[in-house]
């Protein structure tokens, strides 16, 4: 094993043990650092600040997105910072790299009326109707990610009578997510018929999940979830290309803020590590703020 590979391995071990980084996160770091090793003339360990600047310039010349370049530079900074902290080097050659300016697109958000229409399109007494309504109600009620709802374990429901479910999010971090009255009702209706959805094969594995499947993972796949959203959006007369688990999560966050929730609370409910990620939703409240100004400011009257 090369020295670069050994040092990357030590860095990833630290992320896994000390920070509890998820496997997908570790793989992403490895890909970014392996790319740097392959691109830098002297490899990662021996690279100078000039080498890293040249590497950044090469990424720009390739037409790589600013967000991708920023992520790769962040991986380099963290790797070298770890090396300095471990006494493997005295300076961080990535410290002078300038992160490209990122443009954060403000997501379109479904209105409350759209959400009501979409949920109404799931109503019915069949097992599939109950499952689909439960899926959408939980995503919208608790702001769950696609990965979180698909692999939601039955053990997460132990606290729902207290108004919450326990969710394991990114980095294996646990958080409590609220479950409203409508979501609880949909969950009760679905659980009453859930056993009929258990597959014959892989049954023992599948039974551990709220939304079981006969696939190798034992739970609903993201593709199946998106198919559910597509079909229900069409039935509701909505554009299926605009409906996704993430767009429902956006709706949850925005409607919470519109209802008076503070930013820190929404950050906690969404499981965002950095509040700057949550702050994007404040840009969606411009119309509400304008209406508030018109109604409340004395100079806006008359």
C-alpha positions in Angstrom: 0.0 0.0 0.0 1.3 3.4 -1.0 2.0 6.1 1.6 -0.8 8.2 0.3 -3.3 5.3 0.7 -2.1 4.6 4.2 -2.5 8.2 5.3 -5.9 8.5 3.7 -6.9 5.3 5.5 -5.8 6.8 8.8 -7.8 10.0 8.1 -10.9 8.0 7.2 -10.5 5.9 10.4 -10.6 9.1 12.4 -13.7 10.3 10.7 -15.4 6.9 11.4 -14.4 6.5 15.0 -14.3 10.1 16.3 -17.0 11.8 14.3 -19.2 8.8 13.5 -19.2 9.5 9.8 -21.5 7.3 7.7 -20.2 4.9 5.2 -21.5 7.0 2.3 -19.6 10.0 3.7 -16.4 8.0 4.0 -16.7 6.7 0.5 -17.2 10.3 -0.8 -14.0 11.5 1.0 -12.1 8.6 -0.4 -13.2 9.3 -3.9 -12.2 13.0 -3.6 -8.8 12.3 -2.1 -8.1 9.5 -4.5 -8.8 11.9 -7.3 -6.3 14.4 -5.9 -3.7 11.6 -5.5 -4.1 10.7 -9.2 -4.0 14.3 -10.4 -1.2 15.8 -8.2 2.3 15.4 -9.7 3.9 14.4 -6.4 0.9 12.7 -4.8 -1.1 13.9 -1.8 1.5 13.6 1.0 4.3 15.5 -0.8 2.0 18.1 -2.4 2.9 21.8 -2.0 0.6 24.7 -1.9 1.4 25.5 -5.5 0.6 21.9 -6.5 -2.8 22.2 -4.9 -3.5 25.6 -6.5 -2.7 24.0 -9.9 -5.0 21.1 -9.0 -7.8 23.5 -8.3 -7.2 25.3 -11.6 -7.3 22.1 -13.5 -10.7 21.3 -11.9 -12.1 24.6 -13.1 -10.7 24.1 -16.6 -12.5 20.8 -16.8 -15.8 22.7 -16.3 -16.5 21.1 -12.9 -19.3 22.6 -10.9 -18.3 25.1 -8.2 -20.0 23.0 -5.6 -18.0 19.9 -6.6 -14.7 21.9 -6.5 -15.6 23.3 -3.1 -16.3 19.8 -1.8 -13.0 18.5 -3.0 -11.1 21.4 -1.5 -12.9 20.9 1.8 -11.7 17.2 1.8 -8.1 18.4 1.2 -8.3 20.9 4.0 -9.6 18.4 6.4 -7.1 15.8 5.5 -4.2 18.1 5.9 -5.6 19.6 9.1 -5.8 16.0 10.5 -2.1 15.5 9.4 -1.0 18.6 11.3 -3.0 17.6 14.4 -1.4 14.2 14.4 2.1 15.6 14.0 2.6 14.1 10.6 3.4 17.5 9.1 4.0 21.0 10.3 1.9 23.1 7.8 -1.3 22.8 5.9 -0.6 23.3 2.2 -4.4 23.7 1.5 -4.8 26.6 3.9 -4.4 29.3 1.2 -6.9 27.7 -1.3 -9.8 29.9 -2.1 -13.2 28.2 -2.3 -15.2 29.2 -5.4 -18.3 31.2 -4.8 -21.4 29.0 -4.5 -24.8 29.9 -5.7 -27.5 28.2 -3.6 -30.7 27.8 -5.6 -33.8 28.5 -3.6 -36.1 25.5 -4.0 -39.7 25.8 -5.3 -42.1 24.9 -2.5 -45.5 23.2 -2.7 -48.3 25.2 -1.3 -50.5 23.9 1.5 -53.2 23.5 -1.1 -51.0 21.3 -3.3 -50.0 19.1 -0.3 -53.7 18.7 0.7 -54.5 17.7 -2.9 -51.6 15.2 -3.1 -52.5 13.6 0.2 -56.2 13.3 -0.8 -55.1 11.4 -3.9 -53.8 8.6 -1.6 -57.1 8.1 0.2 -58.6 4.7 0.0 -59.0 1.4 1.9 -56.7 -0.9 0.0 -53.3 -1.8 1.6 -51.5 0.2 -1.1 -53.6 3.3 -0.5 -53.0 3.1 3.2 -49.3 2.5 2.7 -48.9 5.4 0.3 -50.8 7.8 2.5 -48.7 6.8 5.4 -45.5 7.4 3.4 -46.5 10.9 2.3 -47.9 11.9 5.7 -44.8 10.9 7.5 -42.5 12.7 5.1 -44.5 15.8 5.3 -45.3 15.6 9.0 -41.7 14.8 10.1 -39.6 16.2 7.3 -37.9 12.9 6.7 -35.3 12.2 4.0 -36.0 9.5 1.4 -33.4 7.3 3.0 -34.9 7.7 6.4 -38.5 6.9 5.4 -37.5 4.0 3.2 -35.5 2.3 5.9 -37.6 3.4 8.9 -37.4 0.6 11.4 -40.3 -0.6 13.5 -38.3 0.3 16.6 -38.6 4.0 15.6 -42.3 3.9 16.4 -41.9 3.1 20.1 -42.2 6.7 21.1 -44.9 7.8 18.7 -47.6 7.9 21.3 -45.5 10.8 22.8 -45.8 12.5 19.5 -42.4 11.6 18.1 -40.6 8.9 16.2 -36.8 8.2 16.6 -34.9 8.6 13.3 -31.3 7.7 12.5 -30.1 10.3 10.0 -26.9 11.3 8.3 -23.8 10.3 10.3 -25.9 7.8 12.3 -27.1 10.8 14.3 -30.4 10.2 16.1 -33.1 12.8 16.3 -36.7 13.0 17.4 -39.2 13.9 14.7 -42.8 15.0 15.3 -45.7 13.0 14.1 -48.9 15.0 13.8 -52.5 13.8 14.3 -53.1 13.1 10.6 -49.8 11.2 10.2 -50.6 9.1 13.3 -54.0 8.3 12.0 -52.5 7.2 8.6 -49.9 5.2 10.4 -52.5 3.4 12.5 -54.6 2.6 9.4 -51.5 1.2 7.5 -50.2 -0.8 10.4 -53.5 -2.6 10.7 -52.9 -4.1 7.2 -49.1 -4.0 7.1 -48.7 -7.7 7.7 -50.3 -8.5 4.3 -47.4 -6.6 2.6 -44.7 -8.8 4.2 -42.8 -10.7 1.5 -42.6 -14.5 1.6 -38.9 -14.4 0.9 -36.6 -12.4 3.2 -39.6 -12.1 5.6 -37.5 -12.0 8.8 -35.4 -9.1 7.5 -38.3 -7.2 6.0 -40.4 -7.5 9.2 -37.9 -5.1 10.9 -39.0 -2.2 8.7 -42.2 -0.1 8.7 -42.3 -0.4 4.9 -41.1 -3.9 4.1 -40.1 -5.2 0.7 -38.9 -8.4 -0.9 -35.7 -6.9 -2.1 -32.3 -7.7 -0.6 -32.4 -4.8 1.8 -35.8 -5.8 3.1 -37.3 -2.3 2.9 -38.9 0.0 0.3 -36.4 1.3 -2.3 -36.0 5.0 -3.2 -37.1 4.1 -6.8 -40.4 2.6 -5.5 -40.9 5.6 -3.3 -40.5 8.0 -6.3 -42.9 5.8 -8.3 -45.5 6.2 -5.6 -45.1 10.0 -5.7 -45.3 10.1 -9.5 -48.5 8.1 -9.6 -50.1 10.0 -6.8 -49.1 13.4 -8.3 -50.7 12.4 -11.6 -53.9 11.3 -9.8 -53.9 14.7 -8.0 -53.5 16.6 -11.2 -50.0 17.9 -10.2 -46.8 17.9 -12.2 -45.0 14.6 -11.2 -41.6 16.1 -12.2 -42.0 18.6 -9.4 -42.9 16.1 -6.7 -40.1 14.2 -4.9 -39.3 13.2 -1.3 -37.0 16.2 -1.1 -39.7 18.6 -2.3 -42.0 17.3 0.5 -39.2 17.9 2.9 -38.9 21.5 1.6 -42.6 21.9 2.1 -42.4 20.7 5.7 -39.6 23.1 6.5 -41.2 26.1 4.8 -44.6 25.6 6.2 -43.1 25.2 9.7 -41.4 28.5 9.4 -44.5 30.1 8.0 -46.4 28.8 11.0 -44.0 30.5 13.4 -41.4 27.9 14.2 -37.9 29.4 14.8 -34.9 28.5 12.6 -33.1 26.5 15.2 -36.1 24.3 15.8 -36.5 23.6 12.1 -32.7 22.9 11.9 -33.1 20.3 14.7 -36.2 18.7 13.1 -34.5 18.4 9.7 -31.3 17.0 11.2 -29.1 19.7 9.6 -25.6 19.8 11.1 -25.1 23.5 10.0 -27.8 26.1 10.4 -26.6 27.7 7.1 -28.2 24.8 5.3 -31.5 25.6 7.0 -31.3 29.3 6.3 -32.1 28.8 2.7 -35.8 28.4 3.7 -35.9 31.9 5.1 -35.7 33.2 1.5 -38.9 31.5 0.7 -40.8 33.7 3.2 -40.4 36.9 1.3 -44.1 37.2 0.3 -45.2 36.5 3.9 -42.8 39.2 5.2 -44.1 41.7 2.7 -47.7 41.0 3.7 -46.7 41.4 7.3 -45.0 44.7 6.6 -48.1 45.9 4.7 -50.4 45.0 7.5 -48.3 46.1 10.5 -46.0 49.0 9.6 -47.5 52.5 10.1 -46.0 53.9 7.0 -47.6 51.2 4.9 -51.1 52.1 6.0 -53.5 54.3 4.1 
